[in-house]
Amino acid sequence: MEIQQLPSAKAEMLIRQPVAEVFEAFVDPAITARFWFTKSSGRLETGKQIQWDWEMYGHSVQVNVKAIEENKRRCGGRASSAAEATHSADREI
């Protein structure tokens, strides 16, 4: 069997909180580490490269922050190593 189309998934969630609180939860590593990764090298800001660590799995990724629009959008790309770009994401909040 040959794959004709790359697999993809879409997930959505209704969050009943003010936009500013939700946005801050995704850009501030002190908050995000409570529900996603265990450690981050810094806050998401346009042009920065950040490392996210999942210490319990011994895994980390580099995140290249391409754009941040406060209370609206975050856009970044991840690379599992310096040579391998594996994912890009553009998320509206």
Helices and strands as residue ranges (DSSP letters): H 19-27, H 29-32, E 39-40, E 49-54, G 55-57, E 59-69, E 73-81, E 84-92
